[in-house]
């Protein structure tokens, strides 16, 4: 497959917004660590990272697959490919216990809403008893956000998703601010690490624990990020700009990772 380019982008490869999210998330995955991944963009990003720069990335899935090479993408976290060529085929309780024991460095999460402290909603939009939309729910998301050392949220960026107040708290971030995770019994030192969106990469202020813009995506300004955020977002002193997906990233993503076009 030959990658097409657009003269308006100085010959850079043309990519979809979802492909940008996947490549941005994959770059945050480092080699020789244990990562809890879910269905969708986190799983695709993990498969891309393994092929690009992290061949020893150890993947754990909610239903108990540990160490799969992800030669093919499964349809869900309990699919056959989450176990194939893996190190162990366990169960949900074993996977969650691995996080509770402190063995999982990174957990990748999605959600319909996220607030300034990294709390996530994947349960309902609107009133719980009379919602506008009922979402998939927690699954293992609460456990991942509660016990993995670092959680990374992957979410499209607009004011409906980056909100001042969640409609429902599914997964704890820093709750209401510094010290609140520890106050409710969550392990000290765990919590949100990064947010990957189609507009930027965010982290969290070390003292206030509020979300903070660290980098913008290609062609995006700081003002655009702030305009599309429903709460006051902090801005780091030095803002970098991410490089766009490379031709090699897109080739591997399209021809090897998602060759059947199930997700992208």
C-alpha positions in Angstrom: 0.0 0.0 0.0 1.5 3.4 -1.0 0.8 6.2 1.4 -0.9 9.2 -0.3 0.2 12.7 0.5 -1.4 16.1 0.3 0.5 19.0 -1.3 -1.2 21.3 1.2 0.6 19.5 4.0 4.0 19.8 2.4 4.0 16.2 1.3 3.2 14.8 4.7 1.1 11.6 4.9 -2.7 12.2 5.1 -4.2 10.6 8.2 -7.5 10.4 10.0 -8.2 11.9 13.4 -8.5 8.4 14.9 -5.1 7.4 13.4 -3.6 10.5 15.1 -5.0 9.4 18.4 -3.6 5.9 18.0 -0.1 7.0 17.0 0.0 9.6 19.8 -1.0 6.9 22.4 1.4 4.4 21.0 4.3 6.7 21.4 3.6 6.9 25.2 3.9 3.2 25.6 7.4 2.2 26.6 9.3 -1.1 26.3 9.6 -3.6 29.1 6.6 -2.5 31.1 3.3 -4.1 32.0 0.2 -2.3 30.5 -3.5 -2.9 31.1 -5.3 -2.2 27.8 -9.0 -2.2 26.7 -10.9 -2.6 23.5 -10.5 0.0 20.8 -7.9 2.7 20.5 -5.8 1.5 23.5 -5.5 -2.0 22.1 -4.7 -0.8 18.6 -2.1 1.6 20.0 -0.5 -1.2 22.0 -0.3 -3.4 18.9 1.3 -0.5 17.0 3.8 0.2 19.8 4.9 -3.5 19.9 5.7 -3.3 16.2 7.3 0.1 16.3 9.5 0.4 19.4 8.3 -1.7 22.3 8.6 -5.4 21.4 8.7 -6.4 25.0 5.5 -4.5 26.0 3.6 -6.9 28.3 -0.2 -6.6 27.7 -2.9 -7.6 30.2 -6.5 -7.8 29.2 -9.5 -7.6 31.6 -10.6 -11.2 30.9 -7.3 -12.6 31.9 -5.1 -12.8 28.8 -1.5 -11.9 29.7 1.3 -11.4 27.3 -0.5 -11.8 23.9 1.5 -10.7 20.9 -1.6 -9.3 19.3 -0.8 -10.7 15.9 -4.5 -10.1 15.1 -6.9 -7.6 16.7 -9.6 -9.2 18.8 -13.2 -7.9 18.7 -13.2 -7.4 22.5 -11.1 -7.9 25.6 -12.2 -11.5 26.0 -11.5 -12.5 22.4 -9.3 -15.4 21.4 -6.4 -13.1 20.3 -6.0 -11.6 23.7 -4.8 -15.1 24.8 -3.1 -16.3 21.7 0.7 -16.8 22.1 0.4 -15.3 25.6 2.3 -16.1 28.8 -0.8 -17.0 30.7 -4.6 -17.5 30.3 -6.1 -16.6 33.6 -9.4 -14.8 34.5 -10.9 -11.5 35.4 -10.1 -11.8 39.1 -6.4 -12.6 38.4 -6.0 -9.6 36.0 -7.5 -7.2 38.5 -5.5 -8.7 41.3 -2.3 -8.1 39.3 -3.1 -4.4 39.4 -4.0 -4.5 43.1 -0.7 -6.0 43.8 1.1 -3.1 42.1 2.5 -4.9 39.2 0.9 -2.8 36.3 2.7 0.4 35.4 0.2 1.8 32.9 -3.5 1.5 32.3 -5.1 2.9 29.2 -8.7 4.1 29.5 -11.4 5.8 27.4 -14.6 7.6 28.5 -17.4 9.8 27.5 -16.5 12.6 29.9 -13.4 13.7 31.8 -13.0 16.5 34.3 -10.1 18.7 35.4 -8.8 16.1 37.9 -8.9 13.2 35.4 -12.0 11.6 36.8 -13.9 9.6 34.0 -17.5 8.8 33.2 -18.3 5.8 31.0 -21.7 5.1 32.6 -24.5 7.6 31.7 -25.0 11.0 30.2 -27.7 12.9 32.1 -29.5 11.8 35.2 -28.6 8.2 36.3 -32.2 7.0 36.6 -33.5 8.9 33.5 -30.3 9.3 31.3 -30.1 10.8 27.9 -27.7 8.0 27.0 -26.7 4.9 28.9 -23.0 3.9 28.2 -21.2 0.6 28.5 -20.3 1.2 32.2 -17.2 0.5 34.2 -16.1 -3.0 33.2 -12.6 -3.0 34.6 -12.1 0.8 34.2 -12.6 1.6 37.9 -10.1 -1.1 38.9 -7.6 0.2 36.3 -8.0 3.8 37.4 -7.8 2.8 41.1 -4.8 0.5 41.1 -2.5 1.0 38.1 0.5 3.3 38.8 -0.2 5.6 35.8 -3.4 5.9 33.9 -3.6 7.4 30.4 -7.0 8.5 29.1 -7.7 8.6 25.3 -10.6 10.8 24.4 -11.8 13.1 21.6 -11.6 16.7 22.6 -14.6 19.0 22.9 -16.6 20.7 25.6 -19.1 17.9 25.8 -16.4 15.5 26.9 -14.0 17.8 28.8 -16.5 19.0 31.4 -16.5 20.9 34.7 -18.6 18.3 36.4 -19.2 14.6 35.4 -22.7 13.3 35.0 -21.5 10.2 36.8 -18.1 9.2 38.4 -17.1 5.8 36.9 -13.3 5.9 37.3 -11.5 7.9 39.9 -8.8 10.3 38.9 -7.5 12.7 41.5 -11.2 13.0 42.7 -11.4 16.6 44.1 -7.7 17.4 44.3 -4.5 16.6 46.2 -4.6 13.9 48.8 -8.2 12.8 48.0 -7.2 9.5 46.4 -5.3 8.5 49.5 -8.1 9.7 51.8 -10.5 7.2 50.3 -8.0 4.3 50.5 -6.5 4.2 47.0 -2.8 3.4 46.8 -0.4 6.3 47.3 1.5 7.2 44.2 -1.1 6.0 41.7 -3.3 8.1 39.5 -3.8 9.9 36.2 -0.6 10.5 34.1 -1.6 11.7 30.6 -4.6 12.5 28.5 -4.3 12.0 24.7 -6.8 13.9 22.5 -7.1 14.9 18.9 -6.1 18.4 20.0 -3.3 17.8 22.5 -1.4 15.9 25.1 -2.2 16.8 28.7 -0.6 16.0 32.0 -1.4 17.1 35.6 0.1 19.8 37.8 2.3 18.1 40.5 0.8 20.2 43.3 -2.8 21.1 42.4 -3.4 17.8 40.4 -5.4 19.8 37.8 -5.1 18.9 34.1 -2.4 20.9 32.3 -1.7 21.2 28.6 1.8 20.0 27.6 1.7 19.7 23.8 -0.6 20.4 20.9 -1.3 18.1 18.0 -0.1 19.1 14.5 -1.7 22.4 13.3 -3.5 23.0 16.6 -3.0 26.1 18.7 -3.2 26.5 22.5 -6.2 28.7 22.0 -8.1 25.9 20.2 -7.4 23.5 23.0 -8.7 25.9 25.6 -11.7 26.9 23.5 -12.8 23.3 23.3 -12.4 22.5 27.0 -15.3 23.0 29.4 -13.2 23.8 32.5 -10.1 26.0 33.2 -7.1 24.1 31.9 -3.7 24.9 33.1 -1.0 25.6 30.5 2.7 24.5 30.9 5.4 27.1 30.6 6.8 25.4 27.5 4.3 23.9 25.0 5.6 21.6 22.4 3.9 20.4 19.2 3.6 16.7 18.4 4.9 15.5 15.1 2.3 14.0 12.8 2.1 10.2 12.2 4.9 9.0 10.1 4.5 7.1 6.8 5.9 4.0 8.6 3.5 4.3 11.5 0.6 4.6 9.1 1.8 1.7 7.0 2.1 -0.6 10.0 -1.2 0.5 11.4 -3.1 0.1 8.2 -1.3 -3.0 6.7 -0.4 -5.0 9.8 -2.3 -3.9 12.9 -5.7 -3.1 11.5 -5.4 -4.8 8.2 -9.0 -6.0 8.2 -10.2 -2.4 8.9 -12.2 -3.4 12.0 -11.5 -0.2 14.0 -9.9 2.6 11.9 
